[in-house]
């Protein structure tokens, strides 16, 4: 009678779950590689946006803003950047610190 029952054994289920685990971890590693590949270019574009907004702020106010938060508050950029924090000294030097 035992030979006529249908279903999977515990060993078969464990093998299938192990294979799925290996495949999902491989897929997640590959996905992270592609996500991180675009970050340097995104940081460069974000920096150029801050630099342009800083020049516009200087032209309008005759002084440099202190940070990206001030640029966003005054409407020179749409929102505070999420990839890095930007501080601007009194001479206009922009410092980029990744978040």
C-alpha positions in Angstrom: 0.0 0.0 0.0 2.8 2.5 0.7 4.0 2.3 -2.9 0.6 3.4 -4.3 0.5 6.7 -2.4 1.3 9.8 -4.5 3.3 12.8 -3.3 6.8 14.1 -2.7 9.2 12.8 -0.1 10.8 15.1 2.5 14.2 14.7 0.7 12.7 15.8 -2.6 11.1 18.9 -1.0 14.4 19.8 0.7 16.3 19.6 -2.6 13.8 21.7 -4.4 13.8 24.4 -1.6 17.7 24.4 -1.6 17.8 24.9 -5.4 15.3 27.8 -5.1 17.4 29.4 -2.4 20.6 29.2 -4.5 18.8 30.7 -7.5 17.2 33.5 -5.5 20.5 34.5 -3.9 22.3 34.5 -7.3 19.6 36.7 -8.7 19.7 39.2 -5.8 23.5 39.5 -6.2 23.3 40.2 -9.9 20.5 42.7 -9.3 22.6 44.6 -6.7 25.5 44.8 -9.2 23.4 46.6 -11.7 21.7 48.9 -9.2 25.1 50.0 -7.9 26.6 50.5 -11.3 24.5 53.6 -12.0 25.3 55.4 -8.7 28.6 57.1 -9.8 26.9 58.7 -12.8 23.8 59.7 -10.7 26.2 61.4 -8.1 27.9 63.2 -10.9 24.6 64.5 -12.3 23.4 65.5 -8.9 26.6 67.4 -8.2 26.3 69.3 -11.5 22.7 70.2 -10.6 23.8 71.5 -7.2 26.6 73.5 -8.8 24.2 75.1 -11.3 21.7 75.9 -8.6 24.5 77.4 -6.4 25.5 79.8 -9.2 21.9 80.9 -9.7 21.5 81.4 -6.0 24.8 83.5 -5.9 23.6 85.7 -8.8 20.2 86.4 -7.1 21.4 86.8 -3.5 25.1 88.0 -3.7 26.1 85.2 -1.4 26.5 81.4 -1.5 24.0 79.1 0.1 25.2 77.0 3.0 23.8 73.6 1.9 21.5 71.7 -0.4 18.7 72.1 2.1 18.8 75.9 1.7 18.8 75.5 -2.1 15.7 73.3 -1.8 14.0 75.7 0.7 14.5 78.6 -1.7 13.2 76.7 -4.7 16.5 76.5 -6.7 16.2 72.7 -6.7 13.0 70.6 -6.5 14.0 68.6 -3.5 16.9 67.8 -1.2 19.2 65.3 -2.9 19.0 61.7 -1.6 22.3 60.2 -2.8 24.6 62.7 -1.1 24.7 65.6 1.3 26.1 68.9 -0.1 27.6 71.7 2.0 28.8 74.9 0.4 31.3 77.2 2.1 31.4 81.0 1.9 33.7 80.9 -1.2 31.4 78.6 -3.1 33.3 75.3 -2.7 30.9 72.4 -2.7 31.6 69.3 -0.6 29.8 66.1 -1.4 29.3 63.5 1.4 27.5 60.3 0.4 24.5 59.4 2.5 
